[in-house]
Amino acid sequence: MNIEILPDADAVAQKAATIIAADARAAVTARGRFIMAVSGGHTPWQMLRALAGQDVPWEGVHVVQVDERIAPAGDPDRNLTHLRESLLEHAPLRSEQIHAMPVESSDLDAAARRYALTLQEIAGSPPVLDLAHLGLGPDGHTASLVPGDPVLNVVDADVALTGVYQGRRRMTLTYPILNRSRRILWLVTGSDKVAALARLRDGDAAIPAGRIRRDQALVLADRAAAGKGLSK
């Protein structure tokens, strides 16, 4: 696992955008498309707005969701709301190139299976993501793979549902598909992440994030998240 420390969250977002743009160009040249999974969070929205200004072969880009809260369309809790605002309003990306998790369905189990089929349609069987962007919670969660949830044990599905976490159930990509990704790009910002980032660095499998593959993984962290231990 490579870790790069940058001055602040804006620098993290800008560097991430540059990396994603380069990966997109390489993937479209090699395979005709670039499939990126995006998590939620303030720094990622900065990253996506910065990406809109990069040299990206947008016609070959597909964006999927790492996770989503079970909430109505347009709800500010929804990652999709901010994803669309960040990309569709700033980049020449068609709305059908963003593949939303169907969390408004009355049958969420069937919806999770349907999203897994969508991933197969755009990324092969089994689906392989070109890049999965992940964040890190102070409790060591990533995506919506949260401590103690049965979703951590799902090995036979690429998309699954969680229990209630911070007031909402979630739909999330699972370890199998995340660990098939060609690149894992972590964005970790804020002083509340110091302990979790140290455990991620050490490969601590006791936290959910510690079970994500480490080869082909790059962590972009700001100095606040790095703390004194990683900033040296």
KAVEN-V814803 format. One record per helix or strand of 3 or more residues. SS is the DSSP state (@ for helix, = for strand). FROM is the first residue (numbers start at 1). LEN is the number of residues. If there is no record, write none. Layout:
{{SS,FROM,LEN} {SS,FROM,LEN}}
This chain:
{{=,2,5} {@,9,23} {=,34,5} {@,42,10} {@,58,3} {=,61,5} {=,67,3} {@,79,9} {@,95,3} {@,108,16} {=,131,4} {@,150,4} {=,159,3} {=,170,4} {@,175,4} {=,184,5} {@,191,11} {@,208,4} {=,217,6} {@,223,9}}
